[in-house]
Amino acid sequence: MTAVLVHALCIQLLSGALRPTLAYGLIEANGAVGFLGALSAAWAVPALFLALPAGRFSDRFGERTSALLGSGVVITSAVVALVGRGSVPTLLLASLILGAGHMFSVVSEQALVANRAREGKLDTSFGLYSLAASVGQALGPLLLALPGPTPATPPIETIIKICVGIGVALAIASVFMGRTARQLDHVQAGMFRSTGTLLRLPGVLRSIITGSIAVSSVEVIQTYWPALGHERSFSAAIVSTMLVVRAIMSVASRGALGQLARRFGRRHLMIGSLSLSAIALAGIAIPAPPAVLILCAGVFGFSIGICQPLTMSWLTEITPPGNRGMTMSLRLAGNRISQAAIPVTLGTLVAATGVGGVLVASGLALAVSALIVRGGRTARAPATSEPQ
């Protein structure tokens, strides 16, 4: 489990640093703000082609092999960004490659946690895993605060070089990750047949939709908070602080996730966290001093940090062993599709409403996801509903 936690920290640290750096690089390369949606889409596109194969790959060949493949692809993305950081097309390519590497890496982590978590400890196990990921997300944006050529621009080349080093650490952690014994009776069915069977399980589709909306809101802040700072003439340090506070508060909520779930119940906790996230994100759109925005970022981080691990434990409970890599890849596919569609769609609002309109619209989407959870249930599906 230690290797998984280190691996999760490294991949999120790297992506948390590299993704906003690519956004700054795009702006520096004279790319229009509207291209930020394309940058998010490039990150998400690999899910359309690789999500199901990545899950199948993990189920068949083991989580360690998937993690090693992902780390190699992630290192490649950082090298591409370093070589062509002054070119908008190259930065888009680097984002696409990063998305592919991130896919294989995260599928391997989540499948290993799902397969090895003890009965009754799913929320706690995924909370601990998500906590490690949040630590990485908190550390990554700190690199944006390094002295740059101007107060509003971080040292792009230096950050990318650091990300190459983090990628090497990720590869080392991959070597020490475990491998779950294959359960061949569950993995012989064709990929698309297995997908259809899984999607028919009670709660699977509802959980995937809920999680994808929540993740897309984090995607929105990664892409549009730097643009908000640029629009309102905030320094890069303020944007960095907002991102770091968001991640730190997610660490806090995930550390207490097991206790919160036992006290309030998974369903009520998800509804409350999604609703509070919607309010906080929309609040950031209001013109206010940086201190107020940082406070809202903290509230958003605490509440959104609860939802994501709960959807993972919810999915694990209703999915049979041997197909959990596939299930987690379906979840990631839903996440990436929303990460591609929602930021690009919301980006069309920038010209008319500014970045604030994007944040309000994302908050409304979170409110809708709370209604989706309210209309369903998160209890364990009957054993007879598992695909055979």
C-alpha positions in Angstrom: 0.0 0.0 0.0 2.9 2.3 0.7 4.1 2.1 -2.9 0.6 2.9 -4.1 0.4 6.0 -1.9 3.9 7.3 -3.1 2.8 6.6 -6.7 -0.4 8.5 -6.2 1.4 11.4 -4.6 4.0 11.6 -7.5 1.5 11.4 -10.4 -0.7 14.1 -8.8 2.3 16.3 -7.9 3.5 16.1 -11.5 0.2 16.7 -13.1 -0.7 19.4 -10.5 2.5 21.3 -11.5 2.7 20.6 -15.2 -0.9 21.2 -16.2 -1.2 24.8 -15.0 2.3 25.4 -16.3 1.2 24.3 -19.7 -1.7 26.9 -19.4 0.8 29.6 -18.6 3.1 28.4 -21.4 0.2 28.6 -23.9 -0.6 32.1 -22.8 3.2 33.0 -23.1 3.2 31.5 -26.6 0.5 34.0 -27.6 -2.2 31.5 -27.5 -5.7 33.0 -27.0 -7.5 32.3 -23.7 -10.0 30.3 -25.7 -7.3 27.7 -26.4 -7.3 26.8 -22.7 -10.4 24.7 -23.4 -8.5 22.9 -26.2 -5.7 22.3 -23.7 -8.2 20.6 -21.3 -9.7 18.7 -24.2 -6.2 17.4 -25.3 -5.7 16.1 -21.7 -9.0 14.3 -21.9 -9.0 12.9 -25.4 -6.9 9.7 -24.6 -9.8 8.5 -22.4 -12.0 8.2 -25.5 -9.6 5.6 -26.9 -7.6 4.3 -24.0 -9.9 4.1 -21.0 -11.4 0.6 -21.6 -8.1 -0.9 -23.0 -6.2 0.6 -19.9 -8.7 -1.1 -17.5 -8.5 -4.4 -19.4 -4.7 -4.1 -19.5 -4.6 -3.7 -15.8 -7.0 -6.6 -15.1 -5.0 -9.0 -17.5 -1.4 -8.0 -16.9 -1.4 -6.5 -13.4 -1.3 -3.2 -11.8 2.5 -2.9 -11.7 2.8 -3.3 -15.5 0.2 -0.7 -16.1 1.9 1.7 -13.7 5.3 1.3 -15.4 3.8 2.0 -18.8 2.0 5.1 -17.5 5.2 6.5 -15.9 7.1 6.1 -19.2 4.4 8.0 -21.1 4.3 10.8 -18.4 8.0 11.3 -18.6 7.6 11.6 -22.4 5.0 14.3 -22.0 7.3 16.5 -19.8 10.1 16.1 -22.3 7.9 17.1 -25.2 6.8 20.2 -23.3 10.3 21.1 -22.5 11.5 20.8 -26.1 8.7 22.7 -27.7 7.3 25.0 -24.9 7.1 28.0 -27.2 4.7 26.3 -29.6 1.0 26.1 -29.0 0.6 22.8 -31.0 3.5 21.2 -29.1 2.0 22.2 -25.8 -1.3 20.7 -26.8 0.5 17.5 -27.8 2.3 17.4 -24.4 -1.1 17.7 -22.7 -2.5 14.9 -24.8 0.5 12.6 -23.9 0.2 13.5 -20.2 -3.4 12.5 -20.3 -2.6 9.1 -21.7 0.2 8.5 -19.1 -2.1 9.7 -16.3 -4.8 7.3 -17.4 -2.6 4.2 -17.2 -1.1 5.4 -13.9 -4.3 6.1 -12.1 -6.2 3.0 -13.3 -3.4 0.9 -11.9 -3.6 2.7 -8.5 -7.3 2.5 -8.2 -7.6 -1.1 -9.3 -5.0 -2.1 -6.7 -6.7 -0.3 -3.9 -10.1 -1.7 -4.9 -8.8 -5.3 -5.1 -6.9 -5.1 -1.8 -9.2 -3.1 0.4 -10.6 -5.0 3.3 -14.3 -5.6 3.7 -15.9 -2.7 5.4 -12.9 -0.5 4.9 -13.5 0.8 1.4 -14.3 4.4 2.3 -11.2 4.5 4.6 -8.9 2.9 2.1 -10.0 5.2 -0.8 -9.9 8.1 1.6 -6.3 7.4 2.4 -5.5 6.9 -1.3 -7.2 10.1 -2.2 -5.4 11.9 0.7 -2.0 10.9 -0.8 -3.2 12.2 -4.2 -4.3 15.4 -2.6 -0.9 15.9 -1.0 0.6 15.7 -4.5 -2.0 18.1 -5.8 -1.1 20.5 -2.9 2.6 20.3 -3.6 2.4 20.6 -7.4 1.0 24.2 -7.6 3.6 25.4 -5.1 6.1 25.3 -8.0 4.1 28.1 -9.6 5.2 30.4 -6.8 8.9 30.0 -7.8 10.4 33.4 -9.0 9.6 33.9 -12.7 10.4 36.4 -15.4 7.5 38.6 -14.2 5.3 38.5 -11.1 2.4 37.2 -13.2 4.5 34.4 -14.9 6.1 31.4 -13.2 9.5 29.9 -14.4 8.0 27.6 -17.0 11.1 25.9 -18.2 12.4 25.2 -14.6 9.0 23.7 -13.6 9.0 21.4 -16.6 12.5 20.2 -15.8 11.4 19.4 -12.2 8.5 17.5 -13.6 10.9 15.3 -15.6 12.6 14.4 -12.3 9.3 13.7 -10.6 8.5 11.4 -13.5 11.6 9.3 -12.8 10.5 9.0 -9.1 7.1 7.8 -10.4 8.7 5.1 -12.4 10.7 3.9 -9.4 7.5 3.8 -7.2 5.9 1.8 -10.0 8.5 -1.0 -9.7 7.5 -1.5 -6.0 3.7 -1.7 -6.6 2.0 -5.0 -6.1 0.1 -7.2 -8.5 -3.3 -8.7 -7.8 -3.8 -12.4 -8.7 -5.8 -12.6 -11.9 -9.3 -13.9 -11.5 -9.7 -15.4 -14.9 -13.3 -16.6 -14.5 -14.3 -12.9 -14.5 -12.1 -11.5 -17.2 -12.7 -13.9 -20.1 -15.7 -12.0 -21.5 -15.1 -9.5 -24.4 -14.2 -5.9 -23.4 -17.4 -4.4 -24.8 -19.6 -7.2 -23.4 -18.1 -6.7 -20.0 -18.6 -2.9 -20.3 -22.3 -3.4 -21.0 -22.7 -5.8 -18.1 -21.0 -3.4 -15.7 -23.1 -0.4 -16.8 -26.3 -2.3 -16.1 -25.3 -2.9 -12.4 -27.5 -0.7 -10.1 -25.8 2.6 -9.3 -22.8 2.3 -11.7 -23.9 4.8 -14.3 -25.2 7.2 -11.6 -21.9 7.0 -9.8 -19.9 7.6 -13.0 -22.0 10.7 -13.9 -21.7 12.1 -10.4 -18.0 11.6 -10.2 -17.4 13.0 -13.7 -19.2 16.2 -12.9 -17.2 16.6 -9.7 -13.9 15.9 -11.4 -14.7 18.3 -14.2 -15.1 21.1 -11.7 -11.5 20.5 -10.5 -10.5 20.5 -14.2 -12.2 23.9 -14.6 -10.2 25.4 -11.7 -6.9 24.0 -13.0 -7.6 25.7 -16.3 -9.5 28.8 -15.5 -8.1 30.0 -12.1 -4.9 31.0 -13.9 -7.1 32.8 -16.4 -9.0 34.5 -13.6 -5.8 35.8 -12.1 -4.7 37.1 -15.5 -8.1 38.7 -16.0 -8.1 40.4 -12.6 -4.4 41.2 -12.6 -3.6 38.8 -9.6 -0.1 37.6 -9.2 0.8 34.0 -10.0 1.5 33.6 -6.2 -2.2 34.3 -5.4 -3.4 31.7 -8.0 -0.8 29.3 -6.6 -2.2 29.9 -3.0 -5.7 29.3 -4.2 -4.7 26.0 -5.8 -2.6 24.9 -2.8 -5.3 25.8 -0.2 -7.9 23.9 -2.3 -5.6 20.8 -2.3 -4.7 21.1 1.4 -8.4 21.2 2.4 -9.1 18.2 0.3 -6.3 16.4 2.3 -8.1 17.4 5.5 -11.5 16.1 4.3 -10.1 12.9 3.0 -8.2 12.2 6.2 -11.5 12.3 8.1 -13.5 10.5 5.3 -14.0 7.3 7.2 -15.4 9.0 10.3 -17.6 11.4 8.2 -19.1 8.5 6.2 -19.9 6.5 9.3 -21.5 9.5 11.0 -23.6 10.9 8.1 -23.9 8.0 5.7 -22.4 7.9 2.2 -25.4 9.3 0.4 -26.1 12.2 2.6 -22.4 13.1 2.8 -22.2 13.1 -1.0 -25.3 15.3 -1.4 -24.0 17.8 1.2 -20.4 17.9 -0.2 -21.6 18.5 -3.8 -24.0 21.2 -2.8 -21.4 23.0 -0.7 -18.9 22.7 -3.6 -21.4 24.3 -6.0 -21.9 27.3 -3.6 -18.1 27.8 -3.0 -17.2 27.6 -6.7 -19.8 30.1 -7.7 -18.7 32.4 -4.9 -15.2 32.7 -6.5 -16.9 34.3 -9.5 -17.9 37.3 -7.4 -15.5 40.2 -7.5 -13.8 40.1 -4.1 -10.4 40.6 -2.4 -7.9 37.7 -2.8 -8.5 36.7 0.8 -12.2 35.9 0.2 -11.3 34.0 -3.0 -8.7 31.9 -1.0 -11.4 31.2 1.6 -13.8 30.0 -1.0 -11.1 27.9 -2.6 -10.6 26.2 0.8 -14.3 25.5 1.2 -14.4 24.1 -2.3 -11.4 21.9 -1.7 -12.8 20.4 1.5 -16.2 19.6 0.0 -15.1 18.4 -3.4 -12.4 16.2 -1.8 -15.1 14.2 -0.1 -17.0 13.3 -3.3 -14.3 11.7 -5.4 -13.2 8.8 -3.1 -16.8 8.1 -2.1 -17.7 7.4 -5.8 -14.7 5.0 -6.0 -15.8 3.0 -2.9 -19.4 3.1 -4.1 -18.3 1.6 -7.4 -16.1 -1.0 -5.8 -18.9 -2.3 -3.7 -21.1 -3.0 -6.7 -18.4 -4.4 -8.9 -17.1 -8.0 -8.8 -13.4 -8.9 -8.4 -11.6 -9.3 -11.7 -13.5 -6.4 -13.3 -12.5 -3.6 -11.0 -9.8 -2.3 -13.3 -12.5 -2.1 -16.0 -14.8 -0.3 -13.7 -12.2 2.2 -12.6 -11.4 2.8 -16.3 -15.1 3.4 -17.0 -15.1 5.9 -14.2 -12.0 7.6 -15.6 -13.5 7.6 -19.1 -16.6 9.4 -17.8 -14.3 11.8 -16.0 -12.2 12.5 -19.1 -15.2 12.9 -21.4 -16.6 15.5 -19.0 -13.1 17.1 -18.7 -13.1 17.4 -22.5 -16.7 18.5 -23.0 -17.4 20.7 -20.0 -14.4 23.1 -20.0 -14.7 23.6 -23.8 -18.4 24.1 -23.6 -18.1 26.5 -20.7 -15.2 28.3 -22.5 -17.7 29.6 -25.0 -19.0 31.8 -22.1 -15.7 33.6 -21.6 -16.3 36.2 -24.3 -19.7 37.1 -22.9 -19.3 36.6 -19.2 -15.6 36.5 -18.5 -14.0 33.7 -16.5 -16.6 34.2 -13.7 -19.4 32.9 -15.9 -17.5 29.7 -16.4 -17.2 29.2 -12.6 -20.9 29.9 -12.0 -21.9 27.4 -14.7 -19.6 24.8 -13.3 -21.2 25.3 -9.9 -24.6 24.8 -11.4 -23.4 21.5 -12.8 -22.3 20.4 -9.3 -25.8 21.3 -8.0 -27.3 19.0 -10.6 -25.0 16.2 -9.6 -26.3 16.5 -6.0 -29.8 16.0 -7.3 -28.6 12.9 -9.2 -27.3 11.4 -6.0 -30.4 12.4 -4.2 -32.5 10.5 -6.7 -30.6 7.2 -6.3 -29.0 5.1 -3.7 -25.4 4.2 -2.8 -26.0 1.0 -1.0 -24.2 -2.3 -2.0 -25.9 -4.1 -4.9 -27.1 -7.7 -4.2 -24.5 -10.3 -4.9 -26.7 -11.8 -7.6 -26.3 -8.6 -9.6 -22.6 -9.2 -10.2 -21.7 -10.4 -13.7 -20.6 -14.0 -14.0 
